[in-house]
Amino acid sequence: MSPFAGKTNTNRIDRVRPSSPRTTVQVRLNDGRIAEGDPGTTLEEFACALNEHPDVPYVAALVSNDLYELTLPVRRDIDVEFIDITDKDGMRIYRRSLVFLLVAAVSELFPGAWLHVDHSMTFGGMFCRLEGRPPFTPQELSQLRERMQQLVDQDLPIRRQELSIQQAAAEFRARGDEEKASLLENSDKQTVAVYQLGTHRNHFHGYMAPSTGYLKVFDLVHYPPGFVLHFPRRHDPTHLDPFQAMPRLTQVFQEYREWLELLDVKNLPALNRAIDSGRIREVSLVAEALHEQRIAAIASVIANYREQIGMVLIAGPSSSGKTTFARRLSVQLMANGIHPVALGLDNWFVDREQTPLDEDGKPDFEALEAIDLALFNRQLNQLMAGETVTLPSFDFRIGRKLPGETLHITPNHVILVEGIHGLNPGLVPDISSERIFRVYISALTQLNLDRHNRVSTTDTRIIRRIVRDAARRGYTATDTIGRWPSVERGEWRNIFPYQEHADVMFNSALVYELAALRSLAEPLLLSVEPGTPERVEADRLLSLLRWFRPCPSDIVPDNSILREFIGGSILEDFHPWQQRDSGTVLAAPSS
């Protein structure tokens, strides 16, 4: 017999009492609040009851760090973090649902019009155009907006139905939507979600809001040759930022559409067919040739104004391919008889104790004021005037500028500066604007999945960076995904507001790149620990990549911008701009 037999602990017994089976389910929020309801109560019903700011609606929920739509019925106790539209995933759902609302209204009012959602606008908008009819007039656009508002006021449900790929493809083909049918048939998926709004049914890559009543903040703006679907940004989800005409950006996207037509790869199904048929090497070579043509054209503009331009400023967000672009531009400048001199902006950092602080009281090395602007401007003016200048060299160990190399340039040289502040007029206030040529570079667009499902250029850049960080910097995909929000904050503060200040934009996106990156990125994304916040983002990126047929990375030419991320670039050690002679650094011998 156990020595404890017959013994009791009165205190423990007092804490135990008879109970009845609980007939409710509980939702436990990460802020400590708990709500309960009948089994089968949807996440939406809990969200509406628990939202303390109903003007900023919850549109999704994390359940054990997995993302779910609010239509999910709750049948057991769960831990939940509700997602509103100030969250990046929440805003993606809002935008996607708004596009669905737009597409449904267009199909109702203008049957036979094929709507294309082409690209994003940084103030909070997506440029849309039509096929099969002339662009909307301002009056037609007003009618369309009014109909969308009526659908919002009716708070119509957005219903989800899971279909097999074969069923969904047959449905879209029967409606004449061969593009969407082909996209689905060529995917790796077994089933796909089809959403219904009123009588309109469509497939969208990603989750939806529960109903149209969530989509209260939007506008349609006439912007020939199309229009802009204007939506709020995360920082102020109840208001629209002022509309901004962006002619240079619009021109880049028009050029990209022309490139796709030239390549005969107008959509993702066409790219997948090119891979299946063995034509992908041709596609990659022509796409790279189009890049080279564009870089050569930029170099020619600089050469045509060589007596005026003394400095080229290059800026763009993370993983745009700025380093490779600068080196390829250098080659093209040399072919025009111009010798480039590359200067690193980091050498002009202020001494460490003078570095401005951010809102958390930490050194803000990305702030413009972290640069010794007075010294930078004075030395650049001296160089362009033909003077010999001793440049600083910033010692990151001690946080001080030390004397660096001595530089003298001639009229046959041009200074190249690459950095996040390159387009900010505040960087070079003491230098005549006529002497400066500004280049903005980014993966400005990407081959969309279909007319209504666009691929975010941010997604292209983070996939590039995940691959590069793993191969070149020893970071895991978890590390890169975790750092990305901080990267984006810096871009929105220091780069995107100034992109229209550029004299020229270079689109570093390549039509085939996600197909080439898929095999490299997939294992990195799959290694992210399940149940973590980073895994939510990893799963989203994996789902995107799996629409693309993988193609071997050996089709990527050795001077491609893509080589900056996958390795093997012939330009990696190419530095044509410095030649030492008797203690003085010359950019290149003068001609």
N, C-alpha and C positions, 0 to 999 in steps of 0.2 A: 504494500500500500504506500502511496506517495506520502512523504512526511508533511505535505501541505494539505492533505485531505481534511476536510471539515473546517479549515481555517477560512476566514473572510476578512475583507478590508472594507470597513464601513464607509469610508470616504468614497471609494470607487463605486460601491453599490449605490450610493446616494446620487451619483451622476448618471445612472442608467435608469431609464423609465420606459414603460410600455409605449408603443406607438402603433399607428396604422400605416399601411402602404400609402406613400405620397402619390397623388394622381396628377401632379403637375411636373413640368420640366423647368429647370432654372437656367437662366443666362447670366453668367458672371462676367462683368466688365473689368478691364485692367485697372480702372480707377477705384475698384472696390464695391461698386454698386452691383446689386443683384436684383433681377426681376424674374417672375415666374408666370407661366401660362399653361394652357392645356397642351398636351402633346399634339404636334402638328401645327402649332402656331408658327407662322413664318418669321424669319429673321426681320423682314420688313416691319411686321407688327411690333416686334420688340424695339426696333430702331426708332420708329415713330414715337413710341411711348417714352424712350429714354433720351431722345435728342433734346438737349437744352438750348440749341440754336437752330430752330427749324428752318430759318432762312438759308442755312448752309446744310443741305440734306445729306444724310448718310446714303451712299449708293452701293456699298458692298461691305463685306465683313471678313476679317481674318479669324478663322476658327482653328486653333492649334497651329497658327502660322501657315495655314492654307487659305487661299482667297476663294470666297464663295459669293454668288449672287444673293441678293436679299430675298429672292423667292424660295430659298431653301427652307423646308419645314423642319422645325426643331423637335426631335423625338427623344432626346436624352439631354441630361445636363451638359452644358458646354461652356468653355471659356471663350470669350468673344472680344475682339477689338473692332469696333465699327469704323468704317472708312468713309470720310466725307470728301468733298471736292477740293479741299486744300491739300489733300494727299495726291502724290503723282499717279497712283493707280486709280484713285477716285476721279481725278480729272480726265484720265484716259477713258474711263467708262462714260463720263459726261459727254466728252467730245464724240465718242463713237455712237452713243445714243442719239445725239443731236444730228449726226450725219444720217442715221436711219430715219429720223423724223423728216429731214430734208428730202431724202430719196423717196420716201412714201408720198410726200406732198407733191413732188415733181411728177411721179408716176400717175397720180390722180388728176392733176390739173393739166399736164402736158404729155399725154400718152405718145409714145414714139420718140421722146427726147431721152438720149442716153447721157446721164450725168457722170462726169469724171471729177473725183476729188484728187487734185493734183499734188499740192504741197502746202506746207504750213507757212504762216507769216508770224514774225516774232512778237508782234503786239497782241496776239491771241486771235488767230484766224486761219482759215484754210481757203486757198484759191480753188475755185471750181469752174469748170467749163462744160460746154454742151457739145454733143455730137448728134447729128441727125436733124438739126434745125439751127436757125440763126441764134446768136446769143440773146438772152432775155433783155427786153427793154426795161427801163426803170419802172414803167407801169406794171409789167408782168412780174417783176421782182417784188414789187409792193404787194401784188395779189398773192404771190407765193408766201411771202412773210405772214400775211394775214391768215392764210390757211394753216400755216404751221402754228400760229398762236392759237387758233381755234382748236387744233388737236391737243395743244398743251392744256388749254382750259378744260377740255373734256376729260383729261386725266385717263387716257386710254391705256389699258394694260399692254405691256410688251411681253409677249408669250414666247417661250423657248420650247422647241421640239428637237429631240435628238433623233437623227435619221442616219441610216447607213449611207456610205459614200455613194453607192449605186442609186439609192432612192433619191438623194439630194441632187445628184448630177442629172438624173432623168427629169426631175421637176424643173430645173433651170433650163435644160435644153428644150423642153416642151414650150417654155416661155420665150425661146429665142435668145437666151443668154448663153451663148456658146463659150464665152470667155470664162464665166464662173463654173460652168459644167466641166470644162477642160482643166481648170485649176483643181477642182475637187478630185477628178479622176486620176490626176498625176500626183496626188499627195500620198504620204505614208500612213495616213490616218484610216481607221476603220469606220468611225462614225463622225458626224459633224453636226453642229448646232445650227438650226434654221429658226430665225426669229420672225414673229408675225406682229404687225401693227395694223389694225383694221383688216383690210383684205390683202395688204401688201406683205409678201414673204421674201426674206433675203438672208443671206449668210454673211456674218461678220466675224472677223478673227478677234475674239475677246468678249468679255462679259458686257451686259447691258443693264441700264437702270430698270427698275420694275415697271415704270409707266411713264407716259409723256408728261405728267404733272411735275416731274422732277426737273424739267428742262426749261426753266422760266427765263433764263438770261441768255439772249442771243440777238443777232441782227443779221440782215443781208445787205451787203453794200455793192452797188454797181461798180464794177472795176473791169472795163473792157480789156481783153476780149472775153471776159467771163464775169464772175462776181466772187465776193468773199463771204464765207460763212464766219461771222464774227462771234466769238465766244469769250467768256471771262478767263482770266489767268488765276492760278492757284493763290497768289498773294492777295487777291481781292475778288473773291468768287461771286460777289453779288453785283459787280459792276463791270462794264466793258472799258478796257483801256482805249484811249483815243485812236481812231483809225489813222494809219500811216501809209501813204503811197510808197511803194518800194520798187521803183523801176529797174534798178540794177539786178535785184534778186529775181524779179519777174523775167528779165531777159535771160538770166542763167537757166531758168527752168524751161523757157522756150527753146533755148539751144539744146538742152538735154533731150527734149522730146524729138527734136530733129535728129539727134544722134541715135536715138532708139529706132527711129524709122529707117535711118541709113543702115543700121545693124540688122534690121528686120527682127528686132526683139522688142516688141511694143509692150509686152506684159510678161509676167512670170511663166505662164504656160509655154510661151514661145521660147523663153530661156531654157526651160526644162527639156523642150523638144530638141533644142540645139545641143544640149548635153547628151541626150539619148542617141542622137544621130551622128555624133562625133564631130559636130561643127563648132564646138566650143573654143577650140584653139583659134579658129578664124575670128570668132567673136572677140576673144581676148586681144588678139593682135590689132584688130581694127579699133577697138576701144582705146587701147594704149596709143595708137597712132593719132587718134582724135585728141587725146591729152597732149601729145607732143606738138601737134599743130597749134593748140591753144597756148601752150607755153612759148612756142616760137613767136606767135603773134604778139604776146605781151612783151617779149624781148625786143621785137621790132618797134613797138611803140616807144619803148625807152630809148632805143637807138635813134629814132627819128628826132627825139628831143634831147640828145646827148649833151648838147651845149648848155641846156637849161637844167636838166635833172642831175642832181648830185647825190641823191639819196633815195633808196627804195626801202619802204617800211612794209614788212610782211606780218600779218596777224591772222589768227584764226583760233577756233576752240581746240580742245584736246583731241588728239588722234586724227587731226585733219591731214597729216602728211606734210607739215610745214618744212621739215628738214629736207626731205627728198625733193620737194618742190623748189626750195631755195637752191639746191645743188643743180637740178636740171635747168633752172632759170640761169644759173651761172654759166653753164655750158652754152646755152643759146646766146647769152650776152657776149661770151668770148667769140662765138661764131660771127658776131656783129662787130668785132674789134673793140669791145668794151671789157675792161678787166674789173671783176667784182672784188670788193673787200668786205668780208663779213665781220661784224662787230657784235659781241654778246652783251645785251643790255644788263645782265646780272653784274657786270664789272662796275657799273655805276650805282650800285646800291649805296644808300647812306650808311654811315657807321651804325653798328647794331643798336646803340642806345638811342639813336634818333629815329629808329623805325617806328612808324605809327602803329597804334594799337587798334584791334578790332573791337566789336561790341562786347566780347568776352574778356577784354583786357589782355589778349595775347598779341604778339607781334604779327602785323599784317603785311607779309612780304609781297602780296599781290596788289597792294594799294599803289596808286600812281606816285604818292608821296614817299614811297620806299625807295624811289630813284632820286639821285642827286641831279635834279633837272637843270639847275643853273650850270653845273660843270658839264653835263652831257651836251647841252645846247652850245655852250661856249666852245668846247673842243670840236664839235661837228662843224661849226662855222669856220673855225681855224683850219680844219682839214680841207674843207671845200674851197678855202681861199688859198690853198697851196702851202700852208705853213707846216712845219714839222712839229708833231705833238707827242708827248709822252702820255700814253693812255693809262688809266688805273687798272689794277688787277685786284679783284675783291678776294680777300682771304676769309673763307667761311669758318675757319677754325677760330680765328680771333675776332671776326666780325668787323674788319677794317679794310679800307682801300689802301693798297700799297702801290708804289710805282710799277708800272708794267712795261710793255714794249713801246718802242718809239716808232711812230708811223708817219710816213710822208706819201701823199698820193699826187697823181698828175691829172690833167683834164681827161685822160683816157680811162680813168677809174670811176667807178660808182660804188658808193657805200651801201651795203645791205644790212639791215637790222631786222631781226626776227624777234617778236615778243608779243605778249598779250596786250600791250598798250599801243601797238603800232598804229591803230586807226584813231586813237584819242588825240584830238588837237592839242590837249594840254601837255602831251609829251614833248612837243617841239614848238613852243610858243614863240621862240626867238629866231626861228628859221623861216625864211620866206616860203610860203606854200607853193610857189612856182618851182622851187628847187626839190620838191618832195613828190614821189610817186608812190601811192599806197595800193597794196594788194591785199585783198581779203580772200583767204582760202578756207574751204570747209567741204566736207562731204554733203553738199547742199541738197542733194536729192538721191533717191534710190528707186530702183525698179519696184513699183507697187505690186501687191499681190493681184489686185484686179481694180476695176474702176472705183470701187467704194472702200477698199481696204488698203490704205497707204502704209508704207513702211517708214517709220520715223528715222530721220537722219541721225538722231541721237542714238538710236539702237545700233546703227551701222558703226558709229564711232566707239561705243562701249564694247562691242564685239571685237573690233580692231584692237582696242586697248587690252582686253582680257587676254587675247592671244599674245600680244607683244609683252605684257607684263610677266606672263608665265615663262616665255622663252628667253627674255632679255634681262628681267629685273628680279626674278625669283619670287614674284607675288602670286598668290593663289587667286582664283576667280572670286573667292569670298573677300579677299583683301581689296581687289579692284572694285567690286560692286559696293563694298562698304565705304570706300573713299569717294565714289562717284557723286553723291549729293553735294559734297564740298567742292568738287570740281565744277559742277554745274552752277553753284552759287557764284563762283568767281567768274564764270563765263557770262552770266546774266548781268553782272555788275561791270565787267571790264571790257567785254568784247562785243556782244550782240547789240548793245545800244548804238554802237559806232559803225556797224557794218556798211551802212549806206554812204559813209564818208569815203569809201574806197574809190579809187580811180578805175579799178577793174576787179572783178571777182573771178576766182578760179574754182571750179567744181571738181573736187578730187575724187568724187564717187566713181566707181567702176561698175558697169552693169552686171558683171559676173562675180563680183567679189564675195557676196554672201555664200554663193555656191562653193567658192574656193576656200572660204574660211570655215565652212560647216564642220568638216572632218577634224580641224584643229581645235575649234571652240567646243564642240560637243563633249568630249571627255573632261574638259576643264569645268564646264557647267555642271555636268553630272557629279563631279566630285564635291560640290557644295553640300554641306551637311543638311539633311532633311530636317524640317521643323525649325529652321532658322529664318529670320527675315530675308537674308540674302538668297535663300533657296526660292522664295516667292519670285524674285526677279530672275533668278537663273531659269526657273521653269518657264517663265514668260518668254525669255530669249530662246530657250530650246524649242518651244512651240513655234516660234517664228522661223527659226532655221530649218525646221523639218518640212516647211513648204518647198524648200530649195533642194533640187537634186545636187548631191555632192559632186564636185569635180576635182581632179588632182591639182595640187598646188604647183606642180611643175609646168603648168601652162602659163604661169605668171612670169613675164619677162624680168630679167635681172636688174633693169633700171626702173621698174614699176614703183609707184607710190605704195602699192600693197606690200612690196618687199620690206618697207620700213617696219612692218608689223610681223611678217612671217619669217624674216631673215633672208640672207642670201643676196643683199643688194650690192651691185657693183659700185654704187656711189657711197657706200658706208665710210670708206677711208679717203674719199675724194675731197681735197681741200685745195683748190687752185689759187686761192686768193692771197697767200702769204709766202714771201720768199725773203729770207734774211740775207742782208748784205752789209758788212761792216758795222754791225750793231743796230742798223736801222731796218725796220720791217717795211719792205715794199710790197704792195699788193700784187704787183706783177711788173715785169719790165715794161717801161713805157715804149710806145712805138713811135 
